[in-house]
Amino acid sequence: MDARTVFAQGRTLLDPVLASHGFTFDEGKAAERSTAVIARGAYVRDDRRLELGYRHGALDVVVYQVGDRVITHDAYMTAVLGPVGSNMFPALAGDPLDGFRYLAHDLRNYAHVFLAGPSMHFAHIADRAAAVTDSDGKTTLYRR
């Protein structure tokens, strides 16, 4: 199935969560970056951005940004929940939309700071994520 089609269907799972916090989908950027193989886009509100990328049959890029602080979903969840957290994304999925379902779960249950909290609290999470990165050598920051 075309990545753009799956991405559009996945948005129907994420829109209710993000729209309820004032985020809108940036259609212009999505159209510029999307092809039959990869689909990209972002939800934005003020200085907050949730960047998404779908390719190879799965949602595989989820990056949070508040101001100049940027962290991956994995790093965010590890900083908030610990290394063996109860987050659902990422996980093996049988259905291409499962990644969107799992991300919607994590956003509703664990990403309140990103969705509605003060920027300062997000900065603390980003600092914790960076500390984990420094200690285990893994890269958690998304680079364009």
Secondary structure per residue as TSV (DSSP state, phi and psi in degrees):
chain	resnum	aa	ss	phi	psi
A	1	M	-	360.0	142.9
A	2	D	-	-58.5	133.1
A	3	A	H	-58.4	-38.1
A	4	R	H	-63.8	-37.2
A	5	T	H	-66.4	-47.3
A	6	V	H	-63.1	-42.3
A	7	F	H	-60.1	-43.8
A	8	A	H	-63.1	-41.1
A	9	Q	H	-66.1	-40.4
A	10	G	H	-63.1	-35.2
A	11	R	H	-60.1	-32.0
A	12	T	H	-65.5	-22.2
A	13	L	H	-84.4	-30.4
A	14	L	H	-91.1	-31.9
A	15	D	H	-51.4	-47.3
A	16	P	H	-61.2	-36.9
A	17	V	H	-68.4	-48.9
A	18	L	H	-78.1	-38.9
A	19	A	H	-63.1	-32.8
A	20	S	T	-66.3	-13.6
A	21	H	T	-111.3	16.1
A	22	G	T	85.7	7.8
A	23	F	-	-82.0	144.4
A	24	T	E	-123.0	154.7
A	25	F	E	-86.6	133.3
A	26	D	-	-84.8	90.9
A	27	E	H	-62.2	-39.3
A	28	G	H	-59.9	-49.4
A	29	K	H	-65.4	-38.4
A	30	A	H	-61.9	-44.5
A	31	A	H	-65.3	-39.2
A	32	E	H	-65.7	-34.7
A	33	R	H	-97.8	-9.5
A	34	S	-	-93.8	144.3
A	35	T	-	-137.9	-175.5
A	36	A	S	-67.2	-21.7
A	37	V	S	-99.6	-35.7
A	38	I	E	-132.6	139.4
A	39	A	E	-127.3	135.2
A	40	R	E	-134.0	156.4
A	41	G	E	-178.4	179.6
A	42	A	E	-149.3	145.0
A	43	Y	E	-96.2	134.5
A	44	V	E	-132.9	149.5
A	45	R	E	-157.8	117.9
A	46	D	T	51.8	-121.5
A	47	D	T	-95.2	15.7
A	48	R	E	-106.7	143.8
A	49	R	E	-148.5	133.3
A	50	L	E	-115.8	105.3
A	51	E	E	-90.0	132.2
A	52	L	E	-126.7	145.0
A	53	G	E	-139.6	133.4
A	54	Y	E	-120.4	125.8
A	55	R	E	-159.3	161.7
A	56	H	T	53.6	35.7
A	57	G	T	76.0	16.4
A	58	A	E	-152.6	153.3
A	59	L	E	-73.8	112.8
A	60	D	E	-124.7	-5.6
A	61	V	E	-125.4	118.7
A	62	V	E	-137.7	111.5
A	63	V	E	-131.7	130.8
A	64	Y	E	-100.0	141.1
A	65	Q	E	-138.8	131.6
A	66	V	E	-132.0	116.0
A	67	G	T	61.6	-126.2
A	68	D	T	-98.6	6.1
A	69	R	E	-92.1	126.3
A	70	V	E	-133.0	129.0
A	71	I	E	-143.9	153.0
A	72	T	E	-76.3	165.3
A	73	H	H	-61.5	-43.9
A	74	D	H	-56.2	-46.7
A	75	A	H	-64.9	-41.1
A	76	Y	H	-60.8	-50.3
A	77	M	H	-64.2	-39.3
A	78	T	H	-64.6	-41.3
A	79	A	H	-65.9	-35.1
A	80	V	H	-86.4	-40.8
A	81	L	H	-109.9	-11.6
A	82	G	-	92.6	173.2
A	83	P	T	-66.7	-24.0
A	84	V	T	-120.3	59.0
A	85	G	-	-75.6	177.0
A	86	S	-	-97.2	17.0
A	87	N	-	-66.8	151.3
A	88	M	-	-96.8	-28.9
A	89	F	-	-101.1	138.5
A	90	P	S	-83.8	154.4
A	91	A	-	-154.9	159.1
A	92	L	-	-61.4	137.9
A	93	A	-	-130.9	140.2
A	94	G	S	-89.8	-30.0
A	95	D	S	-108.3	135.4
A	96	P	T	-55.8	-23.0
A	97	L	T	-86.4	-8.8
A	98	D	H	-57.7	-40.1
A	99	G	H	-58.0	-40.2
A	100	F	H	-67.3	-40.2
A	101	R	H	-62.4	-46.5
A	102	Y	H	-65.4	-40.4
A	103	L	H	-64.3	-41.9
A	104	A	H	-58.4	-41.7
A	105	H	H	-58.8	-50.2
A	106	D	H	-63.5	-40.1
A	107	L	H	-61.8	-47.7
A	108	R	H	-63.2	-38.5
A	109	N	H	-96.3	-28.6
A	110	Y	H	-130.0	-6.7
A	111	A	-	-109.6	30.1
A	112	H	H	-58.5	-37.8
A	113	V	H	-60.5	-44.0
A	114	F	H	-67.6	-44.4
A	115	L	H	-69.0	-39.5
A	116	A	H	-144.5	-3.8
A	117	G	S	-83.6	170.5
A	118	P	-	-67.5	148.3
A	119	S	H	-55.2	-36.0
A	120	M	H	-60.3	-38.3
A	121	H	H	-68.4	-37.6
A	122	F	H	-63.8	-39.6
A	123	A	H	-59.6	-38.7
A	124	H	H	-64.1	-41.1
A	125	I	H	-64.5	-42.5
A	126	A	H	-62.2	-38.3
A	127	D	H	-65.1	-42.1
A	128	R	H	-63.3	-40.9
A	129	A	H	-62.4	-41.5
A	130	A	H	-65.0	-37.2
A	131	A	H	-63.8	-40.4
A	132	V	H	-64.4	-42.5
A	133	T	H	-59.8	-45.0
A	134	D	H	-62.3	-35.6
A	135	S	H	-81.6	-29.1
A	136	D	H	-108.8	-4.2
A	137	G	-	78.9	0.7
A	138	K	-	-84.8	147.2
A	139	T	-	-87.9	126.3
A	140	T	-	-112.8	-7.4
A	141	L	S	-92.3	138.1
A	142	Y	-	-84.6	132.1
A	143	R	-	-120.9	134.6
A	144	R	-	-84.3	360.0
